[in-house]
Amino acid sequence: MAKPIMIQGTMSNVGKSLIAAGLCRIFKQDGYRVAPFKSQNMALNSYITKENLEMGRAQVVQAKACGIEPMVCMNPILLKPTTDMGSQVIVNGEIMGNMRAMDYFKKKREYIPIISNAYEKLASRYDIVVIEGAGSPAEINLKADDIVNMGMAEIADAPVLLVGDIDRGGVFAQLIGTVMLLEKQEQNRIQGLIINKFRGDKRILDPGLVMITEKCGKEILGVVPYIDVDIEEEDSLAESLEQKTVRGCIDVAVIRLPKISNFTDFQALGAETDVSVRYVGRITELQHPDLICIPGTKNTISDLKWFRENGLEAAVKRLAEEGTPVIGICGGYQILGTQIVDACGMEGGGQIQGMGLLPIVTHYEPEKMRKQNEGVVAQLTGIFQNLSGKTVSGYELHMGRSFPDVESGENGGIQQDVSALLQLSDGLDGCCKGNVFGAYLHGLFDREEFRNALIQILCSKKGIEREILGGFSMETYQEEQFDKLADTLRRNLDMDAVYRIMGLGK
């Protein structure tokens, strides 16, 4: 069976996912077969595996750091918030339905065998399993039947490294207070502390580090500096969502919908040196971008209402009419259409008028579409014609099905400048009309030739001669970021102590 190591945090967003990903890459570099695991993830950024099962993207990123294919057993329970009081519950990649928080809390114990089986599947195949916790183990109101922090550590019999975030302030109280609030047997599981996101001269911290050890009896294994790496983040607290400034010559404005999901679709665009991706939540922030993107959302209808009520919809339509390119992905694609019909009550029922920029109608269905897909861009005309024939790949993850709006007089490419956008392995997807297009395919911008062609279109429209033509591989870029993360952790963590804690004696 694998040797486990668990990363827990003093609170959310202390950098657990990043530390776990970095350790995954270090163990891989050192020749071990390593896999990630998180028993319960709460996130709107999700992924579809090759088996067409849904899991959280944080463990997908960590699997990439391990150099292995993501598997749903790496994240057996995924909670996707639908309201402030409840979530869609996904178990082993399949939807179990929507559940209020209190109802889920009462059922947690029932999921322990599922979690144990998923963990054992990984532990039997790999040398090391890096387990990530959630929130804080010291949430005393959630400790009953815990399945994601100390409860998970007990299931896997895993030693724990506790991470605190100094960038937020109060890291001494975070670490000491968390340890003090735990039961004795839980305290014993903590084998080391990590201070994360430090800026400045570490020597200033030295007296405090000594005091932490004296107060709680736990060794500081390292002080990790604030790391400038471009690695996917969890959703609602992601720092990338706070990006407002334009740094490249091409300005891409992504609408920051309240229930935004899978905004990782835009990471590849933002990684290009001549492209800036910024997230817009107010009409005053929109300005005059070179491209507007409407992302996926877990609640398309409520987010469309928000979009309409705060004036952003009217502003985007006005810019679209003036010639600004607009792209919608998944829920954003549905928003661009003429109408969304929810006859089965997936989002409360009823119907709502869309933006009317694409002649499609979306009908919600009870069964979620989950699949990986690939293909080429259809033969387009107008501003996007140079995208024609470019290869694309990614995955689909949506409740709605979109069809040509025959009442609009534009039936999917026969009239005016309307055409299907993508020719995928199992049929057509998406719609293109003039300077507006939408599709269900997540990962649309990841393929180099599609992304380069799109950026070249935007540069040409702006009268800019692009200096960087090709040569940027998203896959290579991600590998470089993982190695950069691992190098930083090696320099700032006592990895010999980490190996000893796991019983590997390195």
C-alpha positions in Angstrom: 0.0 0.0 0.0 1.1 3.6 -0.7 2.7 5.9 1.9 0.2 8.7 2.5 1.0 12.4 3.4 -1.9 14.8 4.0 -1.9 18.6 3.5 -4.4 20.4 5.8 -4.8 24.2 6.2 -5.6 26.6 8.9 -8.4 28.0 6.7 -9.5 28.1 3.0 -7.2 29.5 0.4 -4.0 29.1 2.4 -2.4 27.3 -0.6 -3.1 23.6 0.2 -3.8 22.7 -3.4 -0.6 24.3 -4.6 1.5 22.8 -1.9 0.0 19.4 -2.7 0.6 19.8 -6.4 4.2 20.8 -5.7 4.8 17.7 -3.5 3.2 15.6 -6.2 5.8 16.9 -8.7 8.7 16.5 -6.3 7.8 12.8 -5.6 7.4 12.2 -9.3 10.8 13.8 -10.0 12.3 11.5 -7.3 11.1 8.4 -9.1 8.0 7.5 -7.1 4.6 6.6 -8.5 2.4 9.3 -6.9 -1.3 10.2 -7.1 -3.4 12.9 -5.5 -6.6 12.5 -3.5 -9.3 14.7 -2.0 -12.3 12.9 -0.4 -14.6 15.9 -0.8 -14.2 18.9 -3.0 -16.5 21.9 -3.1 -15.9 23.7 -6.4 -17.6 24.9 -9.6 -14.5 24.1 -11.7 -14.9 20.5 -12.7 -13.6 18.1 -15.4 -14.8 15.1 -17.4 -12.5 12.1 -17.3 -12.0 9.6 -20.2 -14.7 7.5 -18.6 -17.1 10.5 -18.9 -17.2 11.0 -15.1 -17.1 14.3 -13.3 -14.4 15.4 -10.8 -12.9 18.6 -9.3 -10.2 20.3 -11.4 -7.9 20.7 -8.4 -7.1 17.0 -8.4 -6.9 17.0 -12.2 -4.1 19.6 -11.9 -2.4 17.5 -9.2 -2.7 14.4 -11.4 -0.9 16.4 -14.2 1.8 17.2 -11.7 2.1 13.5 -11.0 2.3 12.8 -14.8 -0.8 10.5 -14.7 -4.3 10.5 -16.1 -7.0 12.0 -13.9 -9.3 9.4 -12.4 -12.6 10.0 -10.5 -11.3 8.0 -7.5 -9.0 10.9 -6.9 -12.0 13.0 -5.9 -15.0 10.7 -5.0 -17.3 13.4 -3.7 -17.7 16.8 -5.5 -20.1 19.5 -4.2 -21.1 22.1 -6.7 -22.9 25.0 -5.0 -26.2 25.9 -6.5 -27.4 28.3 -3.8 -26.1 29.7 -0.6 -27.8 26.9 1.2 -27.2 23.9 -1.0 -25.2 22.0 -3.6 -25.4 19.5 -6.4 -23.8 16.3 -5.0 -21.7 14.2 -7.3 -20.5 10.9 -6.1 -17.9 8.8 -8.0 -18.5 11.1 -11.0 -22.3 10.7 -11.1 -25.0 13.2 -10.0 -26.8 12.2 -6.9 -29.1 15.3 -6.9 -29.3 18.6 -5.2 -29.0 18.7 -1.4 -29.4 21.3 1.3 -26.2 21.8 3.4 -27.9 20.4 6.6 -29.2 17.3 4.8 -25.8 16.6 3.3 -24.2 17.0 6.7 -26.5 14.4 8.1 -25.6 11.9 5.4 -21.8 12.3 5.5 -21.2 9.1 7.4 -22.9 7.1 4.6 -20.1 8.2 2.3 -17.2 6.8 4.3 -17.2 3.4 2.6 -17.2 5.2 -0.8 -14.3 7.4 0.2 -12.4 4.4 1.7 -12.8 2.3 -1.4 -11.7 5.2 -3.7 -8.6 5.8 -1.5 -7.7 2.1 -1.3 -7.9 1.9 -5.1 -5.2 4.5 -5.4 -3.2 3.3 -2.5 -2.9 -0.2 -4.1 -1.5 1.2 -7.3 0.9 3.9 -6.2 3.9 4.4 -4.0 2.7 7.7 -2.5 -0.7 9.3 -2.2 -0.8 13.1 -1.5 -4.1 13.9 0.3 -5.6 17.3 0.4 -7.9 18.5 3.2 -10.6 21.2 2.9 -11.0 24.4 4.9 -9.7 23.8 8.4 -9.6 20.8 10.7 -10.5 23.1 13.6 -14.0 23.9 12.3 -15.5 22.5 15.5 -19.1 22.7 14.2 -18.2 20.4 11.3 -16.0 17.8 13.1 -18.8 15.3 13.7 -18.4 12.6 11.1 -15.7 14.5 9.4 -14.7 12.9 6.1 -12.2 15.5 4.6 -9.7 16.5 7.3 -8.8 14.6 10.4 -11.5 12.0 9.6 -9.8 11.3 6.3 -6.4 11.3 7.9 -7.7 8.5 10.2 -9.1 6.5 7.2 -5.7 6.6 5.5 -3.6 6.6 8.7 -1.9 9.6 7.2 0.6 12.0 8.9 -0.5 15.6 8.4 1.4 18.8 7.4 -0.5 21.9 8.5 -0.3 25.0 6.2 -0.8 28.6 7.4 -1.1 31.7 5.2 1.1 34.6 6.4 0.0 36.8 3.5 -3.4 37.3 5.3 -1.8 38.1 8.6 -2.1 36.3 11.9 -0.2 33.2 10.9 1.0 32.5 14.4 -2.6 32.5 15.8 -3.7 30.4 12.8 -1.2 27.7 13.4 -1.1 27.6 17.2 -4.9 28.1 17.5 -5.6 25.3 15.0 -3.4 22.8 16.9 -4.9 23.8 20.2 -8.5 23.3 19.1 -7.8 19.7 18.0 -8.2 16.6 20.1 -5.0 15.0 21.5 -5.0 12.2 18.9 -5.6 14.7 16.1 -2.7 16.9 17.4 -0.5 13.8 17.3 -1.2 13.4 13.6 0.3 16.8 12.8 4.0 16.1 12.1 5.0 19.5 10.8 3.9 23.1 10.1 4.4 25.1 6.9 4.1 28.9 6.6 3.0 29.8 3.1 3.0 33.0 0.9 5.8 34.8 2.7 7.2 38.1 1.3 10.4 39.6 2.7 13.4 38.6 4.7 12.8 35.3 6.5 15.2 36.2 9.3 12.6 38.6 10.6 10.3 35.5 11.3 12.9 33.5 13.2 11.9 34.5 16.8 8.2 33.8 15.9 9.1 30.4 14.5 10.8 29.4 17.8 7.7 30.5 19.7 5.3 28.5 17.5 7.3 25.3 18.3 7.4 26.2 22.0 3.7 26.9 22.1 2.3 23.9 20.3 5.3 21.5 20.1 5.3 21.2 16.3 8.3 21.7 14.1 8.3 24.3 11.3 9.3 22.4 8.2 9.6 25.5 6.0 8.6 29.0 5.1 7.5 29.1 1.5 7.7 32.4 -0.3 4.9 33.8 -2.4 5.3 31.8 -5.6 4.7 33.4 -9.0 3.5 30.4 -10.9 0.6 30.1 -13.3 -1.2 27.0 -12.0 -5.0 26.5 -12.0 -6.7 27.7 -8.8 -9.9 26.7 -7.0 -12.8 28.9 -8.1 -14.4 31.5 -5.8 -11.2 32.6 -4.0 -8.9 32.5 -7.1 -6.6 35.5 -7.3 -6.8 35.4 -11.1 -10.5 36.5 -10.8 -9.2 39.8 -9.2 -7.2 40.6 -12.3 -8.3 44.1 -13.6 -5.4 45.7 -15.4 -4.5 45.4 -19.1 -0.9 44.2 -19.5 -0.8 42.9 -23.0 -1.7 44.5 -26.3 -4.8 42.3 -26.6 -7.4 42.9 -23.9 -9.8 40.0 -23.2 -12.6 40.8 -20.8 -14.3 37.8 -19.1 -17.6 38.5 -17.5 -17.4 37.5 -13.8 -20.8 35.8 -13.4 -21.8 35.2 -9.7 -21.8 31.4 -10.3 -18.9 31.4 -12.7 -17.5 27.9 -13.4 -14.6 26.5 -15.4 -13.0 29.9 -15.8 -9.8 27.8 -16.3 -10.9 27.8 -20.0 -9.2 31.1 -20.3 -5.8 30.2 -18.7 -4.2 29.4 -22.0 -5.2 32.8 -23.4 -3.9 34.6 -20.3 -0.6 32.7 -20.5 0.2 34.3 -23.9 2.6 37.3 -23.4 0.7 39.6 -25.7 -2.8 38.8 -24.1 -4.3 40.2 -20.9 -7.3 38.3 -19.4 -9.3 40.4 -16.9 -12.5 39.6 -15.1 -15.3 42.1 -15.2 -18.2 42.3 -12.7 -19.3 45.9 -13.2 -20.2 48.0 -16.2 -17.6 50.5 -15.3 -14.9 47.8 -15.6 -15.9 46.7 -19.1 -14.4 49.6 -21.1 -13.5 48.7 -24.8 -11.9 45.3 -24.8 -10.7 43.5 -28.0 -12.6 40.4 -27.0 -15.5 39.7 -24.6 -15.9 36.2 -23.2 -19.0 34.9 -21.3 -17.9 31.9 -19.3 -19.7 28.8 -18.0 -22.0 29.1 -15.0 -23.6 26.7 -12.6 -26.8 28.8 -12.6 -27.3 30.2 -16.1 -30.8 31.7 -15.6 -30.0 33.5 -12.3 -26.6 34.7 -13.7 -28.4 36.0 -16.9 -30.7 38.0 -14.7 -27.8 39.4 -12.8 -26.0 40.2 -16.1 -29.2 42.0 -17.3 -30.0 43.9 -14.1 -26.5 45.4 -13.6 -26.4 46.8 -17.1 -23.6 44.6 -18.4 -25.8 42.8 -20.9 -26.8 46.0 -22.6 -23.2 47.2 -22.7 -21.9 43.9 -24.2 -24.7 44.0 -26.8 -23.8 47.6 -27.8 -20.1 46.6 -28.2 -21.0 43.5 -30.2 -23.1 45.7 -32.5 -20.1 47.9 -33.0 -18.0 44.9 -34.0 -16.3 43.7 -30.8 -15.9 39.9 -31.0 -17.9 38.0 -28.4 -17.4 34.4 -27.4 -19.6 32.3 -25.0 -18.6 28.9 -23.5 -21.2 26.5 -22.2 -23.5 28.6 -20.0 -22.2 31.6 -21.8 -23.2 30.1 -25.1 -26.7 29.6 -23.7 -26.8 33.2 -22.6 -26.0 34.4 -26.1 -29.0 32.6 -27.5 -32.6 33.9 -28.0 -34.2 31.8 -25.2 -33.6 29.4 -22.3 -36.4 27.0 -21.4 -36.3 25.1 -18.1 -39.4 22.9 -18.4 -38.0 20.2 -16.1 -37.2 22.7 -13.2 -33.4 22.2 -13.2 -33.0 25.9 -12.2 -36.4 26.6 -10.8 -38.5 26.2 -13.9 -39.8 28.7 -16.5 -38.1 30.3 -19.4 -36.1 33.5 -20.0 -35.1 35.5 -23.0 -31.4 35.4 -23.9 -29.2 38.1 -25.3 -30.4 37.3 -28.9 -26.8 37.5 -30.3 -27.0 33.9 -31.6 -30.1 32.2 -33.1 -30.3 29.3 -30.7 -32.8 28.1 -28.1 -31.7 26.1 -25.1 -33.9 23.5 -23.4 -32.8 22.1 -20.0 -32.9 18.3 -19.6 -32.6 16.2 -16.4 -29.5 14.3 -17.6 -26.2 16.0 -17.7 -24.1 15.8 -20.8 -20.6 14.6 -19.9 -18.0 13.6 -22.5 -14.6 14.4 -23.9 -14.6 15.5 -27.5 -12.4 16.7 -30.3 -12.7 17.9 -33.9 -12.2 20.9 -36.2 -13.7 24.3 -36.7 -16.3 24.3 -39.4 -16.0 26.5 -42.5 -16.7 30.0 -41.2 -17.1 33.3 -43.0 -16.5 36.8 -41.8 -14.2 37.9 -39.0 -13.6 34.3 -37.8 -13.0 32.7 -41.2 -9.3 32.1 -40.4 -10.4 29.7 -37.6 -11.8 27.3 -40.2 -10.2 23.9 -40.1 -8.3 24.5 -36.9 -8.2 21.5 -34.5 -9.9 21.6 -31.1 -10.3 19.3 -28.1 -11.8 19.4 -24.6 -14.9 18.2 -22.8 -18.6 19.0 -22.5 -20.4 19.4 -19.2 -23.9 20.8 -19.4 -27.6 20.2 -18.6 -29.0 22.1 -21.6 -29.3 21.2 -25.2 -29.2 24.0 -27.8 -31.0 24.0 -31.1 -31.4 26.4 -34.0 -34.2 28.9 -33.3 -36.4 28.4 -36.4 -38.7 31.2 -35.5 -35.8 33.7 -35.9 -35.6 32.8 -39.6 -32.0 31.7 -39.2 -31.8 27.9 -39.1 -28.2 27.0 -38.4 -26.3 28.2 -41.5 -28.8 28.3 -44.4 -29.6 32.0 -44.1 -27.5 35.1 -43.5 -24.0 34.5 -41.9 -25.0 31.8 -39.4 -23.1 28.5 -39.2 -22.3 25.7 -36.9 -19.0 26.4 -35.2 -17.4 23.0 -34.6 -17.4 19.7 -36.4 -16.7 17.3 -33.5 -16.2 13.5 -33.5 -19.9 12.9 -32.6 -21.6 15.8 -34.5 -21.9 19.5 -34.6 -21.5 21.9 -31.7 -21.9 25.6 -31.3 -23.0 28.5 -33.5 -21.3 31.4 -35.2 -23.0 34.6 -36.5 -20.8 37.4 -37.6 -18.5 38.5 -34.7 -20.3 36.3 -32.2 -19.8 32.6 -31.5 -20.5 30.1 -28.8 -19.9 26.4 -28.0 -20.2 23.9 -25.3 -16.6 22.7 -25.5 -14.5 23.5 -22.5 -10.8 23.8 -23.3 -11.5 25.5 -26.6 -8.4 27.8 -26.3 -6.0 25.1 -25.2 -4.9 23.9 -28.7 -2.1 26.1 -30.0 -3.3 26.5 -33.6 -6.8 27.6 -32.7 -5.5 30.0 -30.0 -2.9 31.5 -32.3 -5.4 32.0 -35.1 -7.8 33.7 -32.8 -5.2 36.0 -31.3 -4.0 36.8 -34.9 -7.5 37.8 -35.8 -7.7 40.1 -32.8 -4.3 41.7 -33.6 -5.2 42.2 -37.3 -8.5 43.8 -36.3 -6.6 46.2 -34.0 -4.0 46.9 -36.7 -1.2 45.2 -34.7 1.5 43.1 -36.3 1.9 40.2 -33.9 5.5 39.5 -32.9 4.9 36.1 -31.4 3.7 33.6 -33.9 3.4 30.0 -32.6 5.9 28.2 -30.4 3.7 28.3 -27.3 2.6 24.9 -26.1 0.1 24.9 -23.2 1.3 21.4 -22.2 4.9 22.4 -22.1 4.0 25.6 -20.3 2.2 23.7 -17.6 5.1 21.3 -17.1 7.4 24.3 -16.7 5.1 25.8 -14.1 5.0 22.5 -12.1 8.8 22.2 -12.2 9.1 25.8 -11.0 6.8 25.1 -8.1 8.7 22.0 -7.2 12.0 23.8 -7.3 10.7 26.5 -5.0 9.4 23.9 -2.5 12.6 22.0 -2.5 14.5 25.2 -1.6 12.2 26.2 1.2 10.9 22.9 2.7 12.8 20.3 4.7 12.1 17.5 2.2 14.3 15.1 4.2 12.0 15.6 7.1 8.9 15.1 4.9 10.3 11.8 3.6 11.0 10.7 7.2 7.5 11.6 8.3 6.2 9.3 5.6 8.4 6.5 6.7 10.6 6.6 3.6 13.7 7.6 5.4 15.1 9.6 2.6 
